């Protein structure tokens, strides 16, 4: 089997251009991107007269973008009895006109993450609010615990995936040319 070096070069060039275009797009698109997820939800009965249910939950907010997010606001319908922000960063918690309150972070730098833990006696659904920042709205993500692989292993997997993609493109070109030659 003779290799069609021109077709192989074209396939490799197409993949290189695709990767280069994606990298340029990512570098030029510097904007904040906030994600959040619920870290825990739980309820504890406190015995005694009268019995009370103590509810706890937490929200983790992270700036996964490449630019600092400013004016980050966590809106709430009701003010809980207590909440805790970790790590200790600057924030304010003003009451909103018409009820409710916000936790306002002046800025979250790229890759910065803050967790807010709440403790309250009201049901959970009365505390679900919207998370916004000056450039948009935060996106809720699912938090699934997964194993973290070493970066060298992730790099090897990426290289093998690129080599496999190039091989598949080359195979498709060769088979397509043979099919055209056979039918033509």
CNS distance restraints for C-alpha pairs under 8 A (distance, minus, plus):
assign (resid   4 and name CA) (resid   8 and name CA) 6.35 0.50 0.50
assign (resid   4 and name CA) (resid 174 and name CA) 7.74 0.50 0.50
assign (resid   5 and name CA) (resid   9 and name CA) 6.02 0.50 0.50
assign (resid   6 and name CA) (resid  10 and name CA) 6.21 0.50 0.50
assign (resid   7 and name CA) (resid  11 and name CA) 6.18 0.50 0.50
assign (resid   7 and name CA) (resid 170 and name CA) 7.06 0.50 0.50
assign (resid   7 and name CA) (resid 173 and name CA) 7.06 0.50 0.50
assign (resid   7 and name CA) (resid 174 and name CA) 7.89 0.50 0.50
assign (resid   8 and name CA) (resid  12 and name CA) 6.15 0.50 0.50
assign (resid   8 and name CA) (resid 170 and name CA) 5.79 0.50 0.50
assign (resid   9 and name CA) (resid  13 and name CA) 6.00 0.50 0.50
assign (resid  10 and name CA) (resid  14 and name CA) 6.13 0.50 0.50
assign (resid  11 and name CA) (resid  15 and name CA) 6.40 0.50 0.50
assign (resid  11 and name CA) (resid 166 and name CA) 6.58 0.50 0.50
assign (resid  11 and name CA) (resid 169 and name CA) 6.27 0.50 0.50
assign (resid  11 and name CA) (resid 170 and name CA) 6.16 0.50 0.50
assign (resid  12 and name CA) (resid  16 and name CA) 6.14 0.50 0.50
assign (resid  12 and name CA) (resid 166 and name CA) 6.20 0.50 0.50
assign (resid  13 and name CA) (resid  17 and name CA) 6.09 0.50 0.50
assign (resid  14 and name CA) (resid  18 and name CA) 6.17 0.50 0.50
assign (resid  15 and name CA) (resid  19 and name CA) 6.25 0.50 0.50
assign (resid  15 and name CA) (resid 166 and name CA) 7.02 0.50 0.50
assign (resid  16 and name CA) (resid  20 and name CA) 6.03 0.50 0.50
assign (resid  17 and name CA) (resid  21 and name CA) 5.94 0.50 0.50
assign (resid  18 and name CA) (resid  22 and name CA) 6.28 0.50 0.50
assign (resid  19 and name CA) (resid  23 and name CA) 6.24 0.50 0.50
assign (resid  20 and name CA) (resid  24 and name CA) 6.15 0.50 0.50
assign (resid  21 and name CA) (resid  25 and name CA) 6.08 0.50 0.50
assign (resid  22 and name CA) (resid  26 and name CA) 6.17 0.50 0.50
assign (resid  23 and name CA) (resid  27 and name CA) 6.14 0.50 0.50
assign (resid  24 and name CA) (resid  28 and name CA) 6.08 0.50 0.50
assign (resid  25 and name CA) (resid  29 and name CA) 5.96 0.50 0.50
assign (resid  26 and name CA) (resid  30 and name CA) 7.37 0.50 0.50
assign (resid  30 and name CA) (resid  65 and name CA) 7.06 0.50 0.50
assign (resid  30 and name CA) (resid  66 and name CA) 5.04 0.50 0.50
assign (resid  30 and name CA) (resid  67 and name CA) 5.70 0.50 0.50
assign (resid  31 and name CA) (resid  65 and name CA) 5.74 0.50 0.50
assign (resid  31 and name CA) (resid  66 and name CA) 5.52 0.50 0.50
assign (resid  31 and name CA) (resid  67 and name CA) 4.75 0.50 0.50
assign (resid  31 and name CA) (resid  68 and name CA) 7.57 0.50 0.50
assign (resid  32 and name CA) (resid  63 and name CA) 6.41 0.50 0.50
assign (resid  32 and name CA) (resid  64 and name CA) 7.03 0.50 0.50
assign (resid  32 and name CA) (resid  65 and name CA) 4.26 0.50 0.50
assign (resid  32 and name CA) (resid  66 and name CA) 5.81 0.50 0.50
assign (resid  32 and name CA) (resid  67 and name CA) 4.68 0.50 0.50
assign (resid  32 and name CA) (resid  68 and name CA) 5.80 0.50 0.50
assign (resid  32 and name CA) (resid  69 and name CA) 5.17 0.50 0.50
assign (resid  32 and name CA) (resid 110 and name CA) 7.24 0.50 0.50
assign (resid  32 and name CA) (resid 135 and name CA) 7.31 0.50 0.50
assign (resid  33 and name CA) (resid  63 and name CA) 5.49 0.50 0.50
assign (resid  33 and name CA) (resid  64 and name CA) 5.37 0.50 0.50
assign (resid  33 and name CA) (resid  65 and name CA) 4.34 0.50 0.50
assign (resid  33 and name CA) (resid  66 and name CA) 7.73 0.50 0.50
assign (resid  33 and name CA) (resid  69 and name CA) 7.52 0.50 0.50
assign (resid  33 and name CA) (resid 138 and name CA) 7.02 0.50 0.50
assign (resid  34 and name CA) (resid  61 and name CA) 6.82 0.50 0.50
assign (resid  34 and name CA) (resid  62 and name CA) 5.57 0.50 0.50
assign (resid  34 and name CA) (resid  63 and name CA) 4.47 0.50 0.50
assign (resid  34 and name CA) (resid  64 and name CA) 6.03 0.50 0.50
assign (resid  34 and name CA) (resid  65 and name CA) 7.03 0.50 0.50
assign (resid  34 and name CA) (resid  69 and name CA) 7.72 0.50 0.50
assign (resid  34 and name CA) (resid 137 and name CA) 7.34 0.50 0.50
assign (resid  34 and name CA) (resid 138 and name CA) 4.62 0.50 0.50
assign (resid  34 and name CA) (resid 139 and name CA) 6.34 0.50 0.50
assign (resid  35 and name CA) (resid  61 and name CA) 5.82 0.50 0.50
assign (resid  35 and name CA) (resid  62 and name CA) 5.40 0.50 0.50
assign (resid  35 and name CA) (resid  63 and name CA) 6.48 0.50 0.50
assign (resid  35 and name CA) (resid  64 and name CA) 6.99 0.50 0.50
assign (resid  35 and name CA) (resid 138 and name CA) 5.15 0.50 0.50
assign (resid  35 and name CA) (resid 139 and name CA) 4.72 0.50 0.50
assign (resid  35 and name CA) (resid 140 and name CA) 5.64 0.50 0.50
assign (resid  35 and name CA) (resid 141 and name CA) 6.42 0.50 0.50
assign (resid  36 and name CA) (resid  59 and name CA) 6.73 0.50 0.50
assign (resid  36 and name CA) (resid  60 and name CA) 5.36 0.50 0.50
assign (resid  36 and name CA) (resid  61 and name CA) 4.37 0.50 0.50
assign (resid  36 and name CA) (resid  62 and name CA) 6.21 0.50 0.50
assign (resid  36 and name CA) (resid 138 and name CA) 6.72 0.50 0.50
assign (resid  36 and name CA) (resid 139 and name CA) 6.30 0.50 0.50
assign (resid  36 and name CA) (resid 140 and name CA) 4.97 0.50 0.50
assign (resid  36 and name CA) (resid 141 and name CA) 6.05 0.50 0.50
assign (resid  37 and name CA) (resid  59 and name CA) 5.71 0.50 0.50
assign (resid  37 and name CA) (resid  60 and name CA) 5.52 0.50 0.50
assign (resid  37 and name CA) (resid  61 and name CA) 6.93 0.50 0.50
assign (resid  37 and name CA) (resid 140 and name CA) 5.67 0.50 0.50
assign (resid  37 and name CA) (resid 141 and name CA) 5.57 0.50 0.50
assign (resid  37 and name CA) (resid 142 and name CA) 6.32 0.50 0.50
assign (resid  37 and name CA) (resid 143 and name CA) 6.39 0.50 0.50
assign (resid  38 and name CA) (resid  57 and name CA) 7.38 0.50 0.50
assign (resid  38 and name CA) (resid  58 and name CA) 5.67 0.50 0.50
assign (resid  38 and name CA) (resid  59 and name CA) 4.52 0.50 0.50
assign (resid  38 and name CA) (resid  60 and name CA) 6.36 0.50 0.50
assign (resid  38 and name CA) (resid 143 and name CA) 7.76 0.50 0.50
assign (resid  39 and name CA) (resid  57 and name CA) 7.14 0.50 0.50
assign (resid  39 and name CA) (resid  58 and name CA) 5.12 0.50 0.50
assign (resid  39 and name CA) (resid  59 and name CA) 5.51 0.50 0.50
assign (resid  39 and name CA) (resid  60 and name CA) 6.34 0.50 0.50
assign (resid  39 and name CA) (resid 143 and name CA) 7.74 0.50 0.50
assign (resid  40 and name CA) (resid  56 and name CA) 7.67 0.50 0.50
assign (resid  40 and name CA) (resid  57 and name CA) 5.12 0.50 0.50
assign (resid  40 and name CA) (resid  58 and name CA) 5.41 0.50 0.50
assign (resid  40 and name CA) (resid  59 and name CA) 7.68 0.50 0.50
assign (resid  41 and name CA) (resid  55 and name CA) 7.63 0.50 0.50
assign (resid  41 and name CA) (resid  56 and name CA) 5.86 0.50 0.50
assign (resid  41 and name CA) (resid  57 and name CA) 4.31 0.50 0.50
assign (resid  41 and name CA) (resid  58 and name CA) 6.89 0.50 0.50
assign (resid  42 and name CA) (resid  55 and name CA) 5.84 0.50 0.50
assign (resid  42 and name CA) (resid  56 and name CA) 5.32 0.50 0.50
assign (resid  42 and name CA) (resid  57 and name CA) 6.30 0.50 0.50
assign (resid  43 and name CA) (resid  53 and name CA) 6.40 0.50 0.50
assign (resid  43 and name CA) (resid  54 and name CA) 5.55 0.50 0.50
assign (resid  43 and name CA) (resid  55 and name CA) 4.31 0.50 0.50
assign (resid  43 and name CA) (resid  56 and name CA) 6.18 0.50 0.50
assign (resid  44 and name CA) (resid  53 and name CA) 5.60 0.50 0.50
assign (resid  44 and name CA) (resid  54 and name CA) 5.06 0.50 0.50
assign (resid  44 and name CA) (resid  55 and name CA) 6.36 0.50 0.50
assign (resid  45 and name CA) (resid  51 and name CA) 6.99 0.50 0.50
assign (resid  45 and name CA) (resid  52 and name CA) 5.91 0.50 0.50
assign (resid  45 and name CA) (resid  53 and name CA) 4.47 0.50 0.50
assign (resid  45 and name CA) (resid  54 and name CA) 6.15 0.50 0.50
assign (resid  46 and name CA) (resid  51 and name CA) 5.72 0.50 0.50
assign (resid  46 and name CA) (resid  52 and name CA) 5.18 0.50 0.50
assign (resid  46 and name CA) (resid  53 and name CA) 5.92 0.50 0.50
assign (resid  46 and name CA) (resid  54 and name CA) 6.79 0.50 0.50
assign (resid  47 and name CA) (resid  51 and name CA) 4.91 0.50 0.50
assign (resid  47 and name CA) (resid  52 and name CA) 6.85 0.50 0.50
assign (resid  48 and name CA) (resid  52 and name CA) 7.87 0.50 0.50
assign (resid  52 and name CA) (resid 121 and name CA) 7.26 0.50 0.50
assign (resid  53 and name CA) (resid 121 and name CA) 5.95 0.50 0.50
assign (resid  54 and name CA) (resid 119 and name CA) 6.91 0.50 0.50
assign (resid  54 and name CA) (resid 120 and name CA) 5.90 0.50 0.50
assign (resid  54 and name CA) (resid 121 and name CA) 5.01 0.50 0.50
assign (resid  55 and name CA) (resid 119 and name CA) 5.70 0.50 0.50
assign (resid  55 and name CA) (resid 120 and name CA) 5.26 0.50 0.50
assign (resid  55 and name CA) (resid 121 and name CA) 5.70 0.50 0.50
assign (resid  55 and name CA) (resid 122 and name CA) 7.13 0.50 0.50
assign (resid  55 and name CA) (resid 123 and name CA) 7.04 0.50 0.50
assign (resid  55 and name CA) (resid 124 and name CA) 7.24 0.50 0.50
assign (resid  56 and name CA) (resid 117 and name CA) 7.22 0.50 0.50
assign (resid  56 and name CA) (resid 118 and name CA) 5.39 0.50 0.50
assign (resid  56 and name CA) (resid 119 and name CA) 4.49 0.50 0.50
assign (resid  56 and name CA) (resid 120 and name CA) 6.43 0.50 0.50
assign (resid  57 and name CA) (resid 117 and name CA) 5.87 0.50 0.50
assign (resid  57 and name CA) (resid 118 and name CA) 5.36 0.50 0.50
assign (resid  57 and name CA) (resid 119 and name CA) 6.87 0.50 0.50
assign (resid  57 and name CA) (resid 124 and name CA) 7.80 0.50 0.50
assign (resid  58 and name CA) (resid 115 and name CA) 6.86 0.50 0.50
assign (resid  58 and name CA) (resid 116 and name CA) 5.45 0.50 0.50
assign (resid  58 and name CA) (resid 117 and name CA) 4.19 0.50 0.50
assign (resid  58 and name CA) (resid 118 and name CA) 5.91 0.50 0.50
assign (resid  59 and name CA) (resid 115 and name CA) 5.70 0.50 0.50
assign (resid  59 and name CA) (resid 116 and name CA) 5.31 0.50 0.50
assign (resid  59 and name CA) (resid 117 and name CA) 6.60 0.50 0.50
assign (resid  60 and name CA) (resid 113 and name CA) 6.93 0.50 0.50
assign (resid  60 and name CA) (resid 114 and name CA) 5.74 0.50 0.50
assign (resid  60 and name CA) (resid 115 and name CA) 4.24 0.50 0.50
assign (resid  60 and name CA) (resid 116 and name CA) 6.33 0.50 0.50
assign (resid  61 and name CA) (resid 113 and name CA) 5.64 0.50 0.50
assign (resid  61 and name CA) (resid 114 and name CA) 5.42 0.50 0.50
assign (resid  61 and name CA) (resid 115 and name CA) 6.31 0.50 0.50
assign (resid  62 and name CA) (resid 108 and name CA) 7.84 0.50 0.50
assign (resid  62 and name CA) (resid 111 and name CA) 6.48 0.50 0.50
assign (resid  62 and name CA) (resid 112 and name CA) 5.75 0.50 0.50
assign (resid  62 and name CA) (resid 113 and name CA) 4.21 0.50 0.50
assign (resid  62 and name CA) (resid 114 and name CA) 6.50 0.50 0.50
assign (resid  63 and name CA) (resid  68 and name CA) 7.71 0.50 0.50
assign (resid  63 and name CA) (resid  69 and name CA) 6.97 0.50 0.50
assign (resid  63 and name CA) (resid 108 and name CA) 6.38 0.50 0.50
assign (resid  63 and name CA) (resid 109 and name CA) 6.75 0.50 0.50
assign (resid  63 and name CA) (resid 110 and name CA) 5.34 0.50 0.50
assign (resid  63 and name CA) (resid 111 and name CA) 5.16 0.50 0.50
assign (resid  63 and name CA) (resid 112 and name CA) 5.68 0.50 0.50
assign (resid  63 and name CA) (resid 113 and name CA) 6.57 0.50 0.50
assign (resid  64 and name CA) (resid 110 and name CA) 6.07 0.50 0.50
assign (resid  64 and name CA) (resid 111 and name CA) 5.20 0.50 0.50
assign (resid  64 and name CA) (resid 112 and name CA) 7.77 0.50 0.50
assign (resid  65 and name CA) (resid 110 and name CA) 5.71 0.50 0.50
assign (resid  65 and name CA) (resid 111 and name CA) 7.11 0.50 0.50
assign (resid  66 and name CA) (resid 110 and name CA) 5.41 0.50 0.50
assign (resid  66 and name CA) (resid 111 and name CA) 7.98 0.50 0.50
assign (resid  67 and name CA) (resid 109 and name CA) 6.80 0.50 0.50
assign (resid  67 and name CA) (resid 110 and name CA) 5.71 0.50 0.50
assign (resid  68 and name CA) (resid 107 and name CA) 6.52 0.50 0.50
assign (resid  68 and name CA) (resid 108 and name CA) 5.70 0.50 0.50
assign (resid  68 and name CA) (resid 109 and name CA) 4.28 0.50 0.50
assign (resid  68 and name CA) (resid 110 and name CA) 5.54 0.50 0.50
assign (resid  69 and name CA) (resid 107 and name CA) 5.44 0.50 0.50
assign (resid  69 and name CA) (resid 108 and name CA) 5.15 0.50 0.50
assign (resid  69 and name CA) (resid 109 and name CA) 6.28 0.50 0.50
assign (resid  69 and name CA) (resid 110 and name CA) 7.63 0.50 0.50
assign (resid  69 and name CA) (resid 133 and name CA) 6.50 0.50 0.50
assign (resid  69 and name CA) (resid 134 and name CA) 7.10 0.50 0.50
assign (resid  69 and name CA) (resid 135 and name CA) 7.47 0.50 0.50
assign (resid  70 and name CA) (resid 105 and name CA) 7.50 0.50 0.50
assign (resid  70 and name CA) (resid 106 and name CA) 5.55 0.50 0.50
assign (resid  70 and name CA) (resid 107 and name CA) 4.29 0.50 0.50
assign (resid  70 and name CA) (resid 108 and name CA) 6.53 0.50 0.50
assign (resid  70 and name CA) (resid 133 and name CA) 6.00 0.50 0.50
assign (resid  70 and name CA) (resid 134 and name CA) 5.70 0.50 0.50
assign (resid  70 and name CA) (resid 135 and name CA) 7.91 0.50 0.50
assign (resid  71 and name CA) (resid 104 and name CA) 6.54 0.50 0.50
assign (resid  71 and name CA) (resid 105 and name CA) 5.93 0.50 0.50
assign (resid  71 and name CA) (resid 106 and name CA) 4.78 0.50 0.50
assign (resid  71 and name CA) (resid 107 and name CA) 6.00 0.50 0.50
assign (resid  71 and name CA) (resid 132 and name CA) 7.98 0.50 0.50
assign (resid  71 and name CA) (resid 133 and name CA) 5.23 0.50 0.50
assign (resid  71 and name CA) (resid 134 and name CA) 5.57 0.50 0.50
assign (resid  72 and name CA) (resid 104 and name CA) 5.59 0.50 0.50
assign (resid  72 and name CA) (resid 105 and name CA) 5.03 0.50 0.50
assign (resid  72 and name CA) (resid 106 and name CA) 6.32 0.50 0.50
assign (resid  72 and name CA) (resid 107 and name CA) 6.53 0.50 0.50
assign (resid  72 and name CA) (resid 108 and name CA) 7.52 0.50 0.50
assign (resid  72 and name CA) (resid 131 and name CA) 7.22 0.50 0.50
assign (resid  72 and name CA) (resid 132 and name CA) 5.72 0.50 0.50
assign (resid  72 and name CA) (resid 133 and name CA) 4.23 0.50 0.50
assign (resid  72 and name CA) (resid 134 and name CA) 6.97 0.50 0.50
assign (resid  73 and name CA) (resid 102 and name CA) 6.17 0.50 0.50
assign (resid  73 and name CA) (resid 103 and name CA) 5.72 0.50 0.50
assign (resid  73 and name CA) (resid 104 and name CA) 4.56 0.50 0.50
assign (resid  73 and name CA) (resid 105 and name CA) 6.51 0.50 0.50
assign (resid  73 and name CA) (resid 130 and name CA) 7.94 0.50 0.50
assign (resid  73 and name CA) (resid 131 and name CA) 5.55 0.50 0.50
assign (resid  73 and name CA) (resid 132 and name CA) 5.26 0.50 0.50
assign (resid  73 and name CA) (resid 133 and name CA) 6.11 0.50 0.50
assign (resid  74 and name CA) (resid 102 and name CA) 5.35 0.50 0.50
assign (resid  74 and name CA) (resid 103 and name CA) 5.10 0.50 0.50
assign (resid  74 and name CA) (resid 104 and name CA) 6.49 0.50 0.50
assign (resid  74 and name CA) (resid 129 and name CA) 6.70 0.50 0.50
assign (resid  74 and name CA) (resid 130 and name CA) 6.07 0.50 0.50
assign (resid  74 and name CA) (resid 131 and name CA) 4.58 0.50 0.50
assign (resid  74 and name CA) (resid 132 and name CA) 6.78 0.50 0.50
assign (resid  75 and name CA) (resid 100 and name CA) 7.51 0.50 0.50
assign (resid  75 and name CA) (resid 101 and name CA) 6.16 0.50 0.50
assign (resid  75 and name CA) (resid 102 and name CA) 4.50 0.50 0.50
assign (resid  75 and name CA) (resid 103 and name CA) 6.72 0.50 0.50
assign (resid  75 and name CA) (resid 128 and name CA) 7.95 0.50 0.50
assign (resid  75 and name CA) (resid 129 and name CA) 4.81 0.50 0.50
assign (resid  75 and name CA) (resid 130 and name CA) 5.32 0.50 0.50
assign (resid  75 and name CA) (resid 131 and name CA) 6.27 0.50 0.50
assign (resid  76 and name CA) (resid 100 and name CA) 5.43 0.50 0.50
assign (resid  76 and name CA) (resid 101 and name CA) 5.46 0.50 0.50
assign (resid  76 and name CA) (resid 102 and name CA) 5.99 0.50 0.50
assign (resid  76 and name CA) (resid 126 and name CA) 7.88 0.50 0.50
assign (resid  76 and name CA) (resid 127 and name CA) 5.35 0.50 0.50
assign (resid  76 and name CA) (resid 128 and name CA) 6.21 0.50 0.50
assign (resid  76 and name CA) (resid 129 and name CA) 4.72 0.50 0.50
assign (resid  76 and name CA) (resid 130 and name CA) 7.45 0.50 0.50
assign (resid  77 and name CA) (resid  99 and name CA) 6.79 0.50 0.50
assign (resid  77 and name CA) (resid 100 and name CA) 4.29 0.50 0.50
assign (resid  77 and name CA) (resid 101 and name CA) 6.77 0.50 0.50
assign (resid  77 and name CA) (resid 126 and name CA) 6.11 0.50 0.50
assign (resid  77 and name CA) (resid 127 and name CA) 5.63 0.50 0.50
assign (resid  77 and name CA) (resid 128 and name CA) 7.20 0.50 0.50
assign (resid  77 and name CA) (resid 129 and name CA) 6.64 0.50 0.50
assign (resid  78 and name CA) (resid  99 and name CA) 7.00 0.50 0.50
assign (resid  78 and name CA) (resid 100 and name CA) 4.53 0.50 0.50
assign (resid  78 and name CA) (resid 101 and name CA) 6.66 0.50 0.50
assign (resid  78 and name CA) (resid 126 and name CA) 6.61 0.50 0.50
assign (resid  78 and name CA) (resid 127 and name CA) 6.06 0.50 0.50
assign (resid  79 and name CA) (resid 100 and name CA) 5.98 0.50 0.50
assign (resid  79 and name CA) (resid 101 and name CA) 6.09 0.50 0.50
assign (resid  79 and name CA) (resid 127 and name CA) 7.92 0.50 0.50
assign (resid  80 and name CA) (resid 118 and name CA) 6.80 0.50 0.50
assign (resid  80 and name CA) (resid 119 and name CA) 6.45 0.50 0.50
assign (resid  80 and name CA) (resid 120 and name CA) 5.03 0.50 0.50
assign (resid  80 and name CA) (resid 121 and name CA) 7.74 0.50 0.50
assign (resid  80 and name CA) (resid 122 and name CA) 7.83 0.50 0.50
assign (resid  80 and name CA) (resid 127 and name CA) 7.95 0.50 0.50
assign (resid  81 and name CA) (resid 119 and name CA) 6.27 0.50 0.50
assign (resid  81 and name CA) (resid 120 and name CA) 5.12 0.50 0.50
assign (resid  81 and name CA) (resid 121 and name CA) 7.57 0.50 0.50
assign (resid  82 and name CA) (resid 118 and name CA) 6.08 0.50 0.50
assign (resid  82 and name CA) (resid 119 and name CA) 5.47 0.50 0.50
assign (resid  82 and name CA) (resid 120 and name CA) 6.74 0.50 0.50
assign (resid  83 and name CA) (resid 116 and name CA) 6.74 0.50 0.50
assign (resid  83 and name CA) (resid 117 and name CA) 5.44 0.50 0.50
assign (resid  83 and name CA) (resid 118 and name CA) 4.31 0.50 0.50
assign (resid  83 and name CA) (resid 119 and name CA) 6.13 0.50 0.50
assign (resid  84 and name CA) (resid 116 and name CA) 5.61 0.50 0.50
assign (resid  84 and name CA) (resid 117 and name CA) 5.18 0.50 0.50
assign (resid  84 and name CA) (resid 118 and name CA) 6.57 0.50 0.50
assign (resid  85 and name CA) (resid  89 and name CA) 7.45 0.50 0.50
assign (resid  85 and name CA) (resid 114 and name CA) 6.90 0.50 0.50
assign (resid  85 and name CA) (resid 115 and name CA) 5.77 0.50 0.50
assign (resid  85 and name CA) (resid 116 and name CA) 4.58 0.50 0.50
assign (resid  85 and name CA) (resid 117 and name CA) 6.57 0.50 0.50
assign (resid  86 and name CA) (resid 114 and name CA) 5.77 0.50 0.50
assign (resid  86 and name CA) (resid 115 and name CA) 5.19 0.50 0.50
assign (resid  86 and name CA) (resid 116 and name CA) 6.41 0.50 0.50
assign (resid  87 and name CA) (resid 114 and name CA) 6.20 0.50 0.50
assign (resid  87 and name CA) (resid 115 and name CA) 7.19 0.50 0.50
assign (resid  89 and name CA) (resid 105 and name CA) 7.95 0.50 0.50
assign (resid  90 and name CA) (resid 105 and name CA) 6.44 0.50 0.50
assign (resid  90 and name CA) (resid 106 and name CA) 7.27 0.50 0.50
assign (resid  91 and name CA) (resid 103 and name CA) 6.67 0.50 0.50
assign (resid  91 and name CA) (resid 104 and name CA) 5.39 0.50 0.50
assign (resid  91 and name CA) (resid 105 and name CA) 4.63 0.50 0.50
assign (resid  91 and name CA) (resid 106 and name CA) 6.70 0.50 0.50
assign (resid  92 and name CA) (resid 102 and name CA) 7.93 0.50 0.50
assign (resid  92 and name CA) (resid 103 and name CA) 5.80 0.50 0.50
assign (resid  92 and name CA) (resid 104 and name CA) 5.20 0.50 0.50
assign (resid  92 and name CA) (resid 105 and name CA) 6.81 0.50 0.50
assign (resid  93 and name CA) (resid 101 and name CA) 6.61 0.50 0.50
assign (resid  93 and name CA) (resid 102 and name CA) 5.35 0.50 0.50
assign (resid  93 and name CA) (resid 103 and name CA) 4.47 0.50 0.50
assign (resid  93 and name CA) (resid 104 and name CA) 6.14 0.50 0.50
assign (resid  94 and name CA) (resid 101 and name CA) 5.75 0.50 0.50
assign (resid  94 and name CA) (resid 102 and name CA) 5.80 0.50 0.50
assign (resid  94 and name CA) (resid 103 and name CA) 7.04 0.50 0.50
assign (resid  94 and name CA) (resid 104 and name CA) 7.95 0.50 0.50
assign (resid  95 and name CA) (resid  99 and name CA) 6.94 0.50 0.50
assign (resid  95 and name CA) (resid 100 and name CA) 6.04 0.50 0.50
assign (resid  95 and name CA) (resid 101 and name CA) 4.15 0.50 0.50
assign (resid  95 and name CA) (resid 102 and name CA) 6.52 0.50 0.50
assign (resid  96 and name CA) (resid 100 and name CA) 5.43 0.50 0.50
assign (resid  96 and name CA) (resid 101 and name CA) 4.90 0.50 0.50
assign (resid  96 and name CA) (resid 102 and name CA) 6.94 0.50 0.50
assign (resid 108 and name CA) (resid 112 and name CA) 5.82 0.50 0.50
assign (resid 108 and name CA) (resid 113 and name CA) 7.58 0.50 0.50
assign (resid 122 and name CA) (resid 126 and name CA) 7.03 0.50 0.50
assign (resid 123 and name CA) (resid 127 and name CA) 7.80 0.50 0.50
assign (resid 124 and name CA) (resid 128 and name CA) 7.14 0.50 0.50
assign (resid 130 and name CA) (resid 137 and name CA) 7.89 0.50 0.50
assign (resid 131 and name CA) (resid 137 and name CA) 6.13 0.50 0.50
assign (resid 131 and name CA) (resid 138 and name CA) 5.51 0.50 0.50
assign (resid 132 and name CA) (resid 136 and name CA) 5.91 0.50 0.50
assign (resid 132 and name CA) (resid 137 and name CA) 4.30 0.50 0.50
assign (resid 132 and name CA) (resid 138 and name CA) 5.64 0.50 0.50
assign (resid 133 and name CA) (resid 137 and name CA) 6.10 0.50 0.50
assign (resid 133 and name CA) (resid 138 and name CA) 7.40 0.50 0.50
assign (resid 149 and name CA) (resid 153 and name CA) 6.61 0.50 0.50
assign (resid 149 and name CA) (resid 154 and name CA) 6.71 0.50 0.50
assign (resid 150 and name CA) (resid 154 and name CA) 6.54 0.50 0.50
assign (resid 151 and name CA) (resid 155 and name CA) 6.09 0.50 0.50
assign (resid 152 and name CA) (resid 156 and name CA) 6.25 0.50 0.50
assign (resid 153 and name CA) (resid 157 and name CA) 6.24 0.50 0.50
assign (resid 154 and name CA) (resid 158 and name CA) 6.24 0.50 0.50
assign (resid 155 and name CA) (resid 159 and name CA) 6.24 0.50 0.50
assign (resid 156 and name CA) (resid 160 and name CA) 6.17 0.50 0.50
assign (resid 157 and name CA) (resid 161 and name CA) 6.08 0.50 0.50
assign (resid 158 and name CA) (resid 162 and name CA) 6.25 0.50 0.50
assign (resid 159 and name CA) (resid 163 and name CA) 6.21 0.50 0.50
assign (resid 160 and name CA) (resid 164 and name CA) 6.01 0.50 0.50
assign (resid 161 and name CA) (resid 165 and name CA) 6.10 0.50 0.50
assign (resid 162 and name CA) (resid 166 and name CA) 6.20 0.50 0.50
assign (resid 163 and name CA) (resid 167 and name CA) 6.18 0.50 0.50
assign (resid 164 and name CA) (resid 168 and name CA) 6.17 0.50 0.50
assign (resid 165 and name CA) (resid 169 and name CA) 6.22 0.50 0.50
assign (resid 166 and name CA) (resid 170 and name CA) 6.11 0.50 0.50
assign (resid 167 and name CA) (resid 171 and name CA) 6.03 0.50 0.50
assign (resid 168 and name CA) (resid 172 and name CA) 6.10 0.50 0.50
assign (resid 169 and name CA) (resid 173 and name CA) 6.27 0.50 0.50
assign (resid 170 and name CA) (resid 174 and name CA) 6.20 0.50 0.50
assign (resid 171 and name CA) (resid 175 and name CA) 6.03 0.50 0.50
assign (resid 172 and name CA) (resid 176 and name CA) 5.86 0.50 0.50
assign (resid 173 and name CA) (resid 177 and name CA) 6.13 0.50 0.50
assign (resid 174 and name CA) (resid 178 and name CA) 6.22 0.50 0.50
assign (resid 175 and name CA) (resid 179 and name CA) 6.04 0.50 0.50
assign (resid 176 and name CA) (resid 180 and name CA) 6.17 0.50 0.50
assign (resid 177 and name CA) (resid 181 and name CA) 6.08 0.50 0.50
assign (resid 178 and name CA) (resid 182 and name CA) 6.02 0.50 0.50
assign (resid 179 and name CA) (resid 183 and name CA) 6.12 0.50 0.50
assign (resid 180 and name CA) (resid 184 and name CA) 5.50 0.50 0.50
